[in-house]
Amino acid sequence: MTETQTAVQERAARTGGEPRGFCLWFTGLSGAGKSTLAEMVVGELQHRDVRVEILDGDIVRTNLSKGLGFSKEDRDTNILRIGFVAHLLQRNGVGVVVSAISPYKIVRDQCRAMMGEDFIEVFVNAPLAVCEQRDVKGLYAKARSGELKGFTGIDDPYEPPDHPELELRTDELSPTACLDRILSLLTERGYLS
């Protein structure tokens, strides 16, 4: 029996044979590749018949957090709402993929505390210059010109994780290579067989 099979069996024993939910939390600057990777992961998990939901920061802000601005307090509230919904899904056996800038460590740590060992922080890391080159919405240009205030990475801080479970340098790795690393981690952790 392989180490992976043992991990899957141990997890199944702890959960009464039911699938154990998890939360893959993608954090990083705008344009780092969070949404691209999240969609790839969700597609692959669905192909494997894993119960999975995606919580994209932009979509959640439009629906669940409508009316919130971009002050630190509002950003924290938005991320905590995402964390709460992710926790509800995760504790009911669903794999959750969160794609949100989530710029502040303390709030990400609060989300981690909700989910414990089933919270998997993935730092989608690309240099600011690369993110600006990838910016199809023109947000960085608006922030640089002063038209857009409080933009993460320009005039608002991004606090990178100290100890993420996985760091992906998307300026050095292809999306497929990143996907392979994510799936390997989920397999090592016993969420995939």
C-alpha positions as a Python dict, from the first residue, in 0.01 Angstrom:
ca = {
    (1, 'M'): (0, 0, 0),
    (2, 'T'): (136, 340, -95),
    (3, 'E'): (169, 635, 142),
    (4, 'T'): (-106, 815, -51),
    (5, 'Q'): (-347, 522, -22),
    (6, 'T'): (-276, 505, 351),
    (7, 'A'): (-348, 879, 391),
    (8, 'V'): (-678, 842, 202),
    (9, 'Q'): (-780, 543, 417),
    (10, 'E'): (-688, 722, 740),
    (11, 'R'): (-890, 1029, 636),
    (12, 'A'): (-1187, 809, 540),
    (13, 'A'): (-1170, 633, 879),
    (14, 'R'): (-1173, 968, 1063),
    (15, 'T'): (-1473, 1090, 867),
    (16, 'G'): (-1675, 767, 868),
    (17, 'G'): (-1597, 700, 501),
    (18, 'E'): (-1742, 1031, 387),
    (19, 'P'): (-1528, 1258, 172),
    (20, 'R'): (-1348, 1521, 373),
    (21, 'G'): (-1388, 1879, 263),
    (22, 'F'): (-1095, 2111, 217),
    (23, 'C'): (-1030, 2471, 127),
    (24, 'L'): (-765, 2565, -127),
    (25, 'W'): (-714, 2936, -61),
    (26, 'F'): (-541, 3113, -349),
    (27, 'T'): (-394, 3447, -245),
    (28, 'G'): (-181, 3688, -444),
    (29, 'L'): (-178, 4014, -633),
    (30, 'S'): (-427, 4098, -904),
    (31, 'G'): (-297, 3939, -1224),
    (32, 'A'): (-85, 3674, -1049),
    (33, 'G'): (-297, 3391, -1191),
    (34, 'K'): (-534, 3301, -907),
    (35, 'S'): (-853, 3281, -1113),
    (36, 'T'): (-686, 3092, -1397),
    (37, 'L'): (-548, 2828, -1161),
    (38, 'A'): (-871, 2809, -960),
    (39, 'E'): (-1071, 2736, -1275),
    (40, 'M'): (-820, 2472, -1385),
    (41, 'V'): (-830, 2301, -1044),
    (42, 'V'): (-1210, 2305, -1031),
    (43, 'G'): (-1230, 2158, -1382),
    (44, 'E'): (-990, 1878, -1291),
    (45, 'L'): (-1168, 1801, -962),
    (46, 'Q'): (-1507, 1791, -1136),
    (47, 'H'): (-1356, 1553, -1393),
    (48, 'R'): (-1259, 1329, -1099),
    (49, 'D'): (-1612, 1350, -953),
    (50, 'V'): (-1499, 1549, -648),
    (51, 'R'): (-1766, 1773, -495),
    (52, 'V'): (-1619, 2119, -543),
    (53, 'E'): (-1726, 2483, -537),
    (54, 'I'): (-1535, 2794, -635),
    (55, 'L'): (-1555, 3122, -445),
    (56, 'D'): (-1403, 3393, -665),
    (57, 'G'): (-1335, 3722, -489),
    (58, 'D'): (-1484, 3937, -766),
    (59, 'I'): (-1803, 3728, -790),
    (60, 'V'): (-1849, 3709, -412),
    (61, 'R'): (-1801, 4086, -383),
    (62, 'T'): (-2075, 4139, -644),
    (63, 'N'): (-2324, 3904, -476),
    (64, 'L'): (-2247, 3842, -109),
    (65, 'S'): (-2057, 4159, -27),
    (66, 'K'): (-2238, 4411, -245),
    (67, 'G'): (-2212, 4756, -95),
    (68, 'L'): (-1875, 4702, 66),
    (69, 'G'): (-1599, 4940, -37),
    (70, 'F'): (-1224, 4890, -35),
    (71, 'S'): (-1132, 5026, 307),
    (72, 'K'): (-930, 4787, 522),
    (73, 'E'): (-1240, 4717, 733),
    (74, 'D'): (-1454, 4640, 426),
    (75, 'R'): (-1183, 4422, 273),
    (76, 'D'): (-1152, 4230, 600),
    (77, 'T'): (-1531, 4185, 616),
    (78, 'N'): (-1539, 4058, 257),
    (79, 'I'): (-1262, 3802, 320),
    (80, 'L'): (-1418, 3684, 646),
    (81, 'R'): (-1750, 3632, 464),
    (82, 'I'): (-1572, 3425, 201),
    (83, 'G'): (-1402, 3229, 479),
    (84, 'F'): (-1731, 3166, 656),
    (85, 'V'): (-1900, 3034, 341),
    (86, 'A'): (-1591, 2825, 259),
    (87, 'H'): (-1600, 2676, 608),
    (88, 'L'): (-1969, 2585, 579),
    (89, 'L'): (-1902, 2404, 253),
    (90, 'Q'): (-1577, 2244, 368),
    (91, 'R'): (-1721, 2103, 689),
    (92, 'N'): (-1995, 1940, 479),
    (93, 'G'): (-1749, 1747, 266),
    (94, 'V'): (-1710, 1990, -23),
    (95, 'G'): (-1378, 2089, -173),
    (96, 'V'): (-1370, 2469, -186),
    (97, 'V'): (-1141, 2671, -409),
    (98, 'V'): (-1112, 3036, -304),
    (99, 'S'): (-959, 3287, -541),
    (100, 'A'): (-924, 3622, -365),
    (101, 'I'): (-641, 3872, -328),
    (102, 'S'): (-697, 3858, 51),
    (103, 'P'): (-412, 4100, 115),
    (104, 'Y'): (-388, 4087, 494),
    (105, 'K'): (-225, 3797, 681),
    (106, 'I'): (-428, 3837, 1000),
    (107, 'V'): (-758, 3785, 816),
    (108, 'R'): (-627, 3486, 620),
    (109, 'D'): (-512, 3342, 953),
    (110, 'Q'): (-865, 3390, 1093),
    (111, 'C'): (-999, 3189, 798),
    (112, 'R'): (-735, 2924, 863),
    (113, 'A'): (-845, 2904, 1226),
    (114, 'M'): (-1203, 2830, 1114),
    (115, 'M'): (-1096, 2532, 901),
    (116, 'G'): (-786, 2402, 1076),
    (117, 'E'): (-586, 2139, 890),
    (118, 'D'): (-829, 2150, 598),
    (119, 'F'): (-720, 2505, 507),
    (120, 'I'): (-452, 2498, 239),
    (121, 'E'): (-299, 2836, 162),
    (122, 'V'): (-158, 2868, -190),
    (123, 'F'): (52, 3178, -255),
    (124, 'V'): (13, 3257, -624),
    (125, 'N'): (328, 3463, -658),
    (126, 'A'): (428, 3680, -950),
    (127, 'P'): (631, 4002, -939),
    (128, 'L'): (433, 4324, -952),
    (129, 'A'): (579, 4410, -1295),
    (130, 'V'): (453, 4080, -1437),
    (131, 'C'): (108, 4133, -1287),
    (132, 'E'): (95, 4479, -1443),
    (133, 'Q'): (186, 4334, -1784),
    (134, 'R'): (-96, 4079, -1753),
    (135, 'D'): (-356, 4338, -1650),
    (136, 'V'): (-629, 4314, -1914),
    (137, 'K'): (-868, 4536, -1715),
    (138, 'G'): (-624, 4826, -1694),
    (139, 'L'): (-656, 4847, -1315),
    (140, 'Y'): (-287, 4892, -1247),
    (141, 'A'): (-268, 5178, -1499),
    (142, 'K'): (-564, 5347, -1328),
    (143, 'A'): (-398, 5298, -988),
    (144, 'R'): (-67, 5436, -1113),
    (145, 'S'): (-241, 5743, -1257),
    (146, 'G'): (-426, 5807, -930),
    (147, 'E'): (-765, 5738, -1085),
    (148, 'L'): (-807, 5426, -868),
    (149, 'K'): (-722, 5467, -499),
    (150, 'G'): (-633, 5196, -248),
    (151, 'F'): (-525, 4939, -506),
    (152, 'T'): (-341, 4641, -361),
    (153, 'G'): (24, 4642, -456),
    (154, 'I'): (29, 5008, -556),
    (155, 'D'): (-98, 5227, -273),
    (156, 'D'): (-238, 4957, -46),
    (157, 'P'): (-22, 4676, 98),
    (158, 'Y'): (-19, 4309, 14),
    (159, 'E'): (116, 4092, 295),
    (160, 'P'): (254, 3768, 149),
    (161, 'P'): (205, 3450, 352),
    (162, 'D'): (490, 3352, 583),
    (163, 'H'): (435, 2978, 555),
    (164, 'P'): (190, 2886, 279),
    (165, 'E'): (134, 2518, 215),
    (166, 'L'): (231, 2587, -146),
    (167, 'E'): (395, 2877, -329),
    (168, 'L'): (359, 2893, -706),
    (169, 'R'): (583, 3132, -901),
    (170, 'T'): (353, 3185, -1198),
    (171, 'D'): (617, 3389, -1378),
    (172, 'E'): (839, 3079, -1382),
    (173, 'L'): (593, 2787, -1399),
    (174, 'S'): (334, 2712, -1664),
    (175, 'P'): (-31, 2688, -1554),
    (176, 'T'): (-17, 2312, -1618),
    (177, 'A'): (292, 2274, -1397),
    (178, 'C'): (114, 2473, -1123),
    (179, 'L'): (-193, 2250, -1156),
    (180, 'D'): (23, 1938, -1122),
    (181, 'R'): (176, 2072, -800),
    (182, 'I'): (-167, 2155, -655),
    (183, 'L'): (-306, 1810, -739),
    (184, 'S'): (4, 1645, -593),
    (185, 'L'): (-45, 1836, -268),
    (186, 'L'): (-414, 1737, -250),
    (187, 'T'): (-313, 1375, -310),
    (188, 'E'): (-40, 1386, -44),
    (189, 'R'): (-291, 1530, 201),
    (190, 'G'): (-535, 1245, 129),
    (191, 'Y'): (-807, 1449, -43),
    (192, 'L'): (-752, 1274, -378),
    (193, 'S'): (-673, 913, -448),
}
